[in-house]
Amino acid sequence: MMYYLYHLSQGPNAVASVFNVFQYVSFRAVCAAMTAFLLCLVAGSWVIRKLTSLKFGQPIRTAAEVHRLHELHGVKKGTPTMGGVLMMGSVVASTIIWARSDNRFIWLIIFIILSSSALGFVDDFLKVKRKRSDGISGRLKLLFQFVLATIVAGFFLTDPTLEVQARELYIPFFKEPVIANLGWFTLLFFAVVIMGASNAVNLTDGLDGLATGCTVTVATTYAILAYAAGNVAIATYLDLPFYQQSAEVTVLCTALAGAGLGFLWFNCHPARVFMGDTGSLSIGSTLGVVAICCKQELLFIVVGGIFVIEALSVIAQVLSFKLTGKRVLLMSPLHHHFELKGWKENTVTVRFWIMSLMFAFLGLATLKLR
């Protein structure tokens, strides 16, 4: 929306040259981050009061289920959940204000945000209504996410200007695609990326501010990657796949980072609000689609290292118990293991933030190690 103020600085009827800055993605990206941050900050208290009045309190696992964890987290019972409506709503509003409305990648990602937020909202609502920690069945969630992946695949594979690159598979540290044409396996690949990212963020969201802080680092990193992929000079210099429309995705990524910081104002320990599945499922799906839009899908394993490790810890725990009858961790996901080892909640969260930042730096380093 604000991009079009740029035209006021052009032609014989130019109003003021200052509007020229609105054409630059970098300027609008910074403005989007600030706008999303302020929207969260200004609307946060009102949203929390509203969620509290609606009695949308977070159910906590009972002592019978996990006795030690109940001792640690029992005081959080009743803290309002579904705070994802604040965070992701700020992202959408800020993106609409600052991104170009003629960019198809932007509208695709906004569609994914709204769809996955709706899925998470229903899941959170069922948990609150039933007063239990289980909402929508896992199979139904995966089915819905697969449908979203199918839509994303259809978006790319039916566009002649996008389908060739969409079928390519790039691996970090390699200049050329390792597979030139995935064919119809592209759909399966996109499904793994989107479903994997969505559920990995969801599993990470277990401590005050943990998933939110990691989201800020990952979103900021992908803002840089999207900008590089959308700038022909930078993409050529770094041997990156070039998607002209990717540059505008930078605006959405910085909006997500700004909204994350704004939400963290209320979500840091002790949290006044939780994002719930409304936020975590949407954030993960969004990051997965962003990775696809700048052809850095597998780099998410590095950049989103904390999310990936958290998901792998759950998989390892389940497999170990089923195969050997023994658990490799005191409890999964991994952050609960460290809690039960005696680490304070803030200690776990901050140390995971530090690791997330290191993973982000490592991911950016791969751009030159090719």
C-alpha positions as CSV (number, residue, x, y, z in Angstrom):
1,M,0.0,0.0,0.0
2,M,2.6,2.6,1.1
3,Y,4.8,1.5,-1.8
4,Y,2.6,3.5,-4.2
5,L,3.4,6.8,-2.5
6,Y,6.6,6.4,-4.5
7,H,4.7,7.6,-7.6
8,L,4.2,11.0,-5.9
9,S,7.9,11.6,-6.4
10,Q,7.8,10.8,-10.1
11,G,6.9,12.8,-13.3
12,P,6.1,16.5,-13.9
13,N,3.4,16.5,-11.2
14,A,5.7,15.2,-8.5
15,V,4.7,16.3,-5.0
16,A,7.9,15.7,-3.1
17,S,11.1,13.7,-3.7
18,V,11.0,12.4,-0.2
19,F,8.4,9.8,-1.3
20,N,11.1,8.2,-3.5
21,V,12.2,6.1,-0.5
22,F,9.0,4.0,-0.6
23,Q,10.3,2.2,-3.7
24,Y,13.1,0.5,-1.7
25,V,12.4,-2.9,-0.2
26,S,15.0,-2.2,2.5
27,F,13.2,0.9,3.8
28,R,9.8,-0.7,3.7
29,A,11.1,-3.8,5.5
30,V,12.3,-1.7,8.4
31,C,9.0,0.2,8.5
32,A,7.1,-3.1,8.4
33,A,9.1,-4.4,11.4
34,M,8.4,-1.3,13.4
35,T,4.7,-1.2,12.5
36,A,4.2,-4.9,13.5
37,F,6.1,-4.3,16.7
38,L,4.0,-1.2,17.6
39,L,0.8,-2.9,16.7
40,C,1.6,-5.8,19.1
41,L,2.6,-3.4,21.8
42,V,-0.4,-1.1,21.5
43,A,-3.0,-3.8,21.1
44,G,-1.4,-6.4,23.4
45,S,-3.1,-5.4,26.7
46,W,-6.5,-5.1,25.1
47,V,-6.2,-8.6,23.4
48,I,-5.0,-10.2,26.7
49,R,-8.0,-8.7,28.5
50,K,-10.4,-9.9,25.8
51,L,-9.0,-13.4,25.9
52,T,-9.2,-13.4,29.7
53,S,-12.8,-12.3,29.6
54,L,-13.7,-15.0,27.2
55,K,-12.1,-17.5,29.6
56,F,-9.6,-18.7,26.9
57,G,-7.2,-20.0,29.5
58,Q,-4.4,-22.5,28.7
59,P,-5.1,-26.0,30.0
60,I,-2.1,-27.5,31.8
61,R,-1.3,-31.2,31.9
62,T,-2.5,-32.8,35.2
63,A,-0.2,-34.1,37.9
64,A,-1.3,-37.6,37.0
65,E,0.1,-37.2,33.5
66,V,3.4,-35.6,34.3
67,H,3.9,-35.0,38.0
68,R,7.2,-33.1,38.0
69,L,6.2,-30.9,35.0
70,H,2.9,-30.1,36.7
71,E,4.8,-28.8,39.7
72,L,6.9,-26.5,37.5
73,H,4.1,-25.2,35.2
74,G,1.0,-25.6,37.4
75,V,1.0,-21.9,38.2
76,K,0.5,-21.1,34.5
77,K,-3.0,-22.6,34.4
78,G,-5.5,-20.1,33.2
79,T,-3.0,-17.9,31.4
80,P,-4.8,-16.7,28.2
81,T,-3.9,-18.6,25.1
82,M,-4.6,-17.9,21.4
83,G,-2.3,-14.9,21.5
84,G,-1.3,-15.9,18.0
85,V,-4.2,-13.7,16.8
86,L,-2.3,-10.7,18.1
87,M,1.1,-11.7,16.6
88,M,0.0,-13.0,13.2
89,G,-2.7,-10.3,12.9
90,S,0.0,-7.7,13.3
91,V,2.1,-9.5,10.6
92,V,-0.7,-9.5,8.1
93,A,-1.7,-5.9,8.8
94,S,1.9,-4.6,8.6
95,T,2.6,-6.6,5.4
96,I,-0.5,-5.2,3.7
97,I,0.5,-1.7,4.6
98,W,4.1,-1.9,3.5
99,A,4.4,-4.7,0.8
100,R,3.5,-4.3,-2.8
101,S,0.0,-5.4,-3.5
102,D,0.9,-6.8,-7.0
103,N,3.3,-9.4,-5.5
104,R,1.9,-12.9,-5.8
105,F,4.3,-14.4,-3.2
106,I,3.0,-12.0,-0.6
107,W,-0.7,-13.0,-1.1
108,L,0.3,-16.7,-1.1
109,I,2.0,-16.3,2.3
110,I,-0.9,-14.3,3.7
111,F,-3.3,-17.0,2.6
112,I,-1.1,-19.6,4.4
113,I,-1.0,-17.4,7.6
114,L,-4.7,-17.0,7.7
115,S,-5.4,-20.7,6.9
116,S,-3.0,-22.2,9.4
117,S,-4.0,-19.6,12.1
118,A,-7.6,-20.8,11.6
119,L,-6.5,-24.4,12.1
120,G,-4.6,-23.5,15.2
121,F,-7.5,-21.4,16.6
122,V,-9.9,-24.3,16.3
123,D,-7.3,-26.6,18.0
124,D,-6.9,-24.1,20.8
125,F,-10.6,-23.6,21.2
126,L,-11.2,-27.3,21.5
127,K,-8.5,-27.5,24.2
128,V,-10.1,-24.7,26.2
129,K,-13.6,-26.1,25.7
130,R,-12.6,-29.6,26.8
131,K,-10.2,-28.3,29.5
132,R,-7.6,-30.8,28.2
133,S,-4.3,-30.5,26.4
134,D,-5.5,-32.3,23.3
135,G,-7.5,-30.6,20.6
136,I,-7.7,-31.5,16.9
137,S,-6.4,-35.0,16.2
138,G,-2.8,-35.2,14.8
139,R,-4.0,-36.9,11.6
140,L,-6.5,-34.1,10.9
141,K,-3.8,-31.5,11.4
142,L,-1.5,-33.3,9.0
143,L,-4.2,-33.6,6.4
144,F,-5.0,-29.9,6.6
145,Q,-1.3,-29.0,6.3
146,F,-1.0,-31.4,3.3
147,V,-3.8,-29.6,1.6
148,L,-2.0,-26.3,2.2
149,A,1.2,-27.8,0.7
150,T,-0.8,-28.9,-2.3
151,I,-2.1,-25.4,-2.9
152,V,1.5,-24.0,-2.6
153,A,2.8,-26.7,-5.0
154,G,-0.1,-25.8,-7.4
155,F,0.8,-22.1,-7.2
156,F,4.4,-22.8,-8.4
157,L,3.9,-25.7,-10.7
158,T,1.2,-24.1,-12.8
159,D,3.2,-20.9,-13.4
160,P,5.5,-21.2,-16.4
161,T,7.8,-18.5,-14.9
162,L,8.2,-20.4,-11.6
163,E,7.8,-24.1,-12.2
164,V,11.3,-24.9,-13.5
165,Q,13.1,-23.5,-10.4
166,A,10.4,-24.9,-8.1
167,R,11.2,-28.4,-9.3
168,E,14.9,-27.9,-8.5
169,L,16.5,-29.1,-5.2
170,Y,19.3,-27.0,-3.7
171,I,21.5,-28.2,-0.9
172,P,23.5,-25.7,1.3
173,F,27.2,-25.5,0.3
174,F,26.4,-26.4,-3.4
175,K,26.2,-23.8,-6.2
176,E,24.1,-25.9,-8.6
177,P,20.9,-27.8,-7.8
178,V,21.7,-31.4,-6.9
179,I,18.4,-32.5,-8.6
180,A,17.4,-30.5,-11.6
181,N,13.8,-31.8,-11.8
182,L,11.9,-33.3,-8.8
183,G,8.9,-33.8,-11.0
184,W,5.7,-34.6,-9.1
185,F,7.9,-35.3,-6.0
186,T,7.9,-31.5,-5.7
187,L,4.5,-31.8,-4.0
188,L,5.8,-34.3,-1.5
189,F,8.9,-32.2,-0.9
190,F,6.8,-29.0,-0.3
191,A,4.6,-31.0,2.0
192,V,7.5,-32.2,4.1
193,V,8.9,-28.6,4.3
194,I,5.6,-27.0,5.3
195,M,4.4,-29.7,7.6
196,G,7.8,-30.2,9.2
197,A,8.3,-26.5,9.9
198,S,4.8,-26.0,11.2
199,N,4.9,-28.9,13.6
200,A,8.5,-28.2,14.7
201,V,7.6,-24.7,15.8
202,N,4.5,-26.1,17.5
203,L,6.6,-28.5,19.5
204,T,9.1,-25.8,20.5
205,D,6.3,-23.6,21.9
206,G,6.4,-25.0,25.4
207,L,8.2,-22.4,27.6
208,D,7.6,-18.7,28.0
209,G,9.1,-16.8,25.0
210,L,11.0,-19.8,23.7
211,A,9.3,-20.2,20.3
212,T,8.8,-16.5,20.0
213,G,12.4,-15.6,20.4
214,C,13.6,-18.3,18.0
215,T,11.1,-17.0,15.5
216,V,12.7,-13.6,15.6
217,T,16.1,-14.9,14.6
218,V,14.8,-17.3,11.9
219,A,12.5,-14.7,10.4
220,T,15.3,-12.1,10.3
221,T,17.7,-14.6,8.7
222,Y,15.1,-15.4,6.0
223,A,14.5,-11.7,5.4
224,I,18.2,-11.5,4.4
225,L,17.9,-14.6,2.3
226,A,14.7,-13.4,0.6
227,Y,16.3,-10.1,-0.2
228,A,19.4,-11.8,-1.7
229,A,17.3,-14.2,-3.8
230,G,15.2,-11.3,-5.2
231,N,18.1,-9.1,-6.1
232,V,19.7,-10.2,-9.4
233,A,23.1,-8.7,-8.6
234,I,23.4,-10.3,-5.2
235,A,21.9,-13.6,-6.3
236,T,24.4,-13.8,-9.2
237,Y,27.3,-12.9,-7.0
238,L,26.4,-15.5,-4.3
239,D,25.3,-18.1,-6.8
240,L,21.8,-18.2,-5.4
241,P,18.6,-19.1,-7.4
242,F,17.0,-15.9,-8.5
243,Y,13.3,-15.2,-7.9
244,Q,12.4,-11.6,-8.7
245,Q,9.3,-11.7,-6.5
246,S,11.3,-12.9,-3.5
247,A,12.6,-9.5,-2.6
248,E,9.2,-8.4,-1.5
249,V,9.0,-11.4,0.9
250,T,11.7,-9.5,2.9
251,V,8.9,-7.1,4.1
252,L,6.8,-10.0,5.4
253,C,9.8,-11.6,7.2
254,T,10.7,-8.4,9.0
255,A,7.1,-7.9,9.9
256,L,7.2,-11.3,11.5
257,A,10.4,-10.5,13.3
258,G,8.9,-7.2,14.6
259,A,5.7,-8.8,15.6
260,G,7.7,-11.5,17.5
261,L,9.5,-8.8,19.5
262,G,6.3,-7.1,20.2
263,F,4.6,-10.3,21.3
264,L,7.7,-11.2,23.4
265,W,6.9,-8.1,25.5
266,F,3.9,-10.0,26.9
267,N,5.1,-13.5,26.3
268,C,8.4,-13.4,28.2
269,H,8.6,-15.1,31.6
270,P,6.3,-15.0,33.4
271,A,4.1,-14.9,30.4
272,R,0.9,-12.9,30.4
273,V,-0.3,-14.6,27.2
274,F,0.6,-17.7,25.2
275,M,0.6,-17.8,21.4
276,G,-1.1,-21.2,21.3
277,D,-1.4,-23.3,18.2
278,T,-3.0,-20.2,16.6
279,G,0.5,-18.7,16.5
280,S,2.9,-21.7,16.4
281,L,1.3,-23.6,13.6
282,S,0.9,-20.4,11.6
283,I,4.5,-19.3,12.2
284,G,5.9,-22.7,11.2
285,S,3.8,-22.9,8.0
286,T,4.8,-19.3,7.1
287,L,8.5,-20.0,7.5
288,G,8.2,-23.1,5.4
289,V,6.5,-21.2,2.6
290,V,9.0,-18.4,2.9
291,A,11.8,-20.9,2.5
292,I,10.2,-22.2,-0.7
293,C,9.7,-18.7,-2.1
294,C,13.4,-18.0,-1.9
295,K,14.5,-21.6,-2.8
296,Q,16.3,-22.2,0.6
297,E,14.1,-25.0,1.8
298,L,16.8,-27.3,3.2
299,L,18.7,-24.4,4.7
300,F,15.8,-24.3,7.2
301,I,17.4,-27.3,8.9
302,V,20.4,-25.1,9.8
303,V,18.7,-21.7,10.3
304,G,15.8,-23.2,12.2
305,G,18.2,-25.6,14.0
306,I,16.4,-25.2,17.4
307,F,13.0,-26.0,15.9
308,V,14.5,-29.1,14.1
309,I,16.3,-30.4,17.2
310,E,13.1,-30.0,19.2
311,A,11.2,-32.1,16.6
312,L,13.9,-34.7,16.4
313,S,14.0,-35.0,20.2
314,V,10.3,-36.0,20.1
315,I,10.9,-38.5,17.3
316,A,13.9,-40.0,19.0
317,Q,11.9,-40.4,22.3
318,V,9.0,-42.1,20.6
319,L,11.1,-44.5,18.5
320,S,13.3,-45.4,21.5
321,F,10.4,-46.2,23.7
322,K,8.6,-48.2,21.1
323,L,11.7,-50.2,20.0
324,T,13.5,-50.7,23.4
325,G,10.9,-49.7,26.0
326,K,13.4,-47.0,27.3
327,R,13.4,-43.3,26.9
328,V,16.5,-41.4,25.8
329,L,15.3,-38.2,27.5
330,L,13.7,-37.5,30.8
331,M,10.9,-35.9,28.8
332,S,10.4,-34.6,25.3
333,P,10.5,-32.1,23.6
334,L,14.1,-31.3,24.6
335,H,13.4,-28.1,26.6
336,H,11.4,-30.2,29.1
337,H,14.3,-32.6,29.5
338,F,16.6,-29.7,30.6
339,E,13.8,-28.4,32.9
340,L,13.7,-31.8,34.6
341,K,17.5,-31.8,34.8
342,G,17.1,-28.8,37.1
343,W,17.6,-25.9,34.7
344,K,15.4,-22.8,35.4
345,E,12.8,-22.0,32.7
346,N,14.6,-18.7,31.9
347,T,17.9,-20.5,31.6
348,V,16.6,-23.0,29.1
349,T,14.9,-20.2,27.1
350,V,17.8,-17.9,26.9
351,R,20.3,-20.6,26.1
352,F,18.1,-21.9,23.3
353,W,17.8,-18.3,22.0
354,I,21.6,-18.1,22.0
355,M,21.8,-21.4,20.0
356,S,19.1,-20.1,17.6
357,L,21.2,-17.0,16.9
358,M,24.3,-19.2,16.3
359,F,22.4,-21.4,13.9
360,A,21.2,-18.3,12.1
361,F,24.8,-17.1,11.7
362,L,25.8,-20.5,10.4
363,G,23.0,-20.5,7.9
364,L,24.1,-17.1,6.5
365,A,27.7,-18.4,6.4
366,T,26.7,-21.1,3.9
367,L,25.9,-18.3,1.3
368,K,29.7,-17.9,0.8
369,L,30.7,-21.5,1.4
370,R,29.7,-22.8,-2.0
